[in-house]
Amino acid sequence: MADTAVNLSDLSNPSGPSRGNDLLLQMFAAAVASAQPSLCIPAHLPKPAELGQGRLVVIGAGKASAAMARAVEDHWTGDKSMLTGLVVTRYGYGVACERIDIVEASHPVPDAAGLAAAQQLLERVRGLGPDDCVLCLISGGGSSLLPLPLPGLTLEHEQAVSRALLTSGATISEMNCIRRHISGIKGGRLAAACHPARVLTLLISDVPGDDPIDIASGPTVGDPTTCADALAIVQRYRMVLPAEVMQVLTSGDGESVKPADPRLERSATRMIATPQMALEAAAAVARGAGITPYILGDAIEGEARDVGKVLAGIALQVARHGQPVRAPCVLLSGGETTVTVRGNGRGGRNVETLLSIAITLDGHPHIRALAGDTDGVDGQEEIAGAIVTPDSLARAWALGMSPLERLDNNDGHGFFGALGDSVVTGPTLTNVNDFRAILIDTH
């Protein structure tokens, strides 16, 4: 069986009364489509009359930032000669623009291209006046794409921190707390550099709870957390960080810009796409197919394999006892799980969750599931996620694979790839976190 590919050209209008794998894929497609910048951006652009003679400077970072920039250019009705900018996105996620420069850099571990882009962003906003407007386009992935070490730190230090965070088991909120306190651009510092210009930040959320300080580590919003908070997280997860990083945290030299800082008085944020909106779009597709959707939550966190067990347990209760709801139905959820790396397999948090779901379901004949990252990249692989079917375990055993051994080795991509059940989308040009759907049918 070949890996399942999602046709991005069909994302804007998935429909049809199909069940099984097709319905799961349609719901995932709808979730991704709901966060496409071309749909989300236009209603939130500043009015040309609000700018007067001022400039519109577009900056931003994230996996969706280039597509967001293109949407700005396509829908801006003011004087194009007053429009300039620069955004940084992940390699392969660039979109051609006329007035806004697009830079590609590395994710999830930052690189020199990201560092140069962060430096250029600060240069673009220095010297702006009160009549100018900075339109900041922020989406998931911006933390890695905007590395700018504080004095005394280097890019290599930020890279070491990124690698430690990715294997620590810390939540995304905890990770970004640490990032804000070792950065020269995150934690409100970018907005402070724009002062006295007006700043409008448009956010596509990829984090549980949609807190702006956690989306790309909050470059344009005040940060209520402290260096002491960051240090406590390091100690909680027994992270081993470079001595120079520990010095910045223990000394307080990495303190971020706080919410009451007067340089943020003219800074505003708007949330234009969220995990909840994506789940609601998927729910609409399910209803159109005659399947009742139940959204369990848009901010479910925890160890991926543990979340998988719980979700599968709920699905089994539905299938066996009609509790707390009756089949046919689909259980939808979002959020960002974590993976404590124990093995050396090819993994990601979505396929880790899904492999745990498969093991717990144990081949139940009426349950199948999909888990995928809406940005098209689960972990460090160009694979969005995968699908579990009632015969997934049987096919794995026939190939000589042990599902438990693959889970223990964090080898979700290896497992589902061998089955041909990986879901590959290519760059989706957006990111509203993880998507999970468990379909419980009656036939």
Number of C-alpha atoms within 10 A of each C-alpha: 8 11 17 18 15 18 13 14 10 13 20 15 12 17 17 13 13 15 16 15 17 12 22 25 25 24 29 28 27 25 30 30 25 24 27 23 23 17 15 19 24 16 10 14 16 16 12 15 8 10 16 10 12 17 21 24 21 27 27 31 34 33 29 34 34 32 27 32 31 22 20 23 20 14 13 16 12 15 11 13 9 14 18 18 20 23 30 32 32 25 14 13 23 23 18 12 16 13 17 20 17 25 21 22 26 20 22 18 19 24 19 15 16 27 21 16 24 25 15 14 23 17 12 19 23 13 12 19 15 13 15 22 25 25 23 27 26 31 27 27 24 29 29 27 33 34 29 24 23 18 12 12 18 16 17 14 17 25 17 17 21 22 14 18 23 19 14 20 19 23 21 20 17 17 23 22 27 27 27 30 31 30 24 24 28 31 33 26 24 23 32 25 21 27 23 22 26 22 26 22 25 23 28 33 27 30 29 26 16 21 14 23 23 27 26 29 32 26 32 29 26 24 26 14 18 20 22 16 15 25 19 15 18 22 10 11 13 10 16 14 17 14 10 12 22 16 14 20 23 13 11 15 15 25 20 25 27 18 15 11 12 13 20 26 15 17 23 15 15 12 16 18 25 23 31 23 17 27 29 20 20 30 24 17 26 26 14 13 15 13 22 20 22 18 16 13 16 26 20 15 18 17 18 24 25 18 20 25 20 14 23 26 15 15 30 19 14 20 22 10 12 13 13 9 16 17 19 19 22 27 23 25 23 28 23 22 27 24 24 15 16 11 14 11 17 19 25 28 25 31 35 33 29 32 32 24 28 25 19 17 24 15 17 16 15 19 25 27 26 28 32 30 31 28 26 24 21 23 22 12 14 15 25 29 36 29 28 26 22 17 14 22 21 14 14 16 11 10 11 9 16 13 21 13 12 21 23 16 18 26 23 28 27 17 27 23 20 17 21 15 22 27 25 20 22 18 22 23 25 29 30 31 26 31 27 28 28 26 28 25 19 12 7
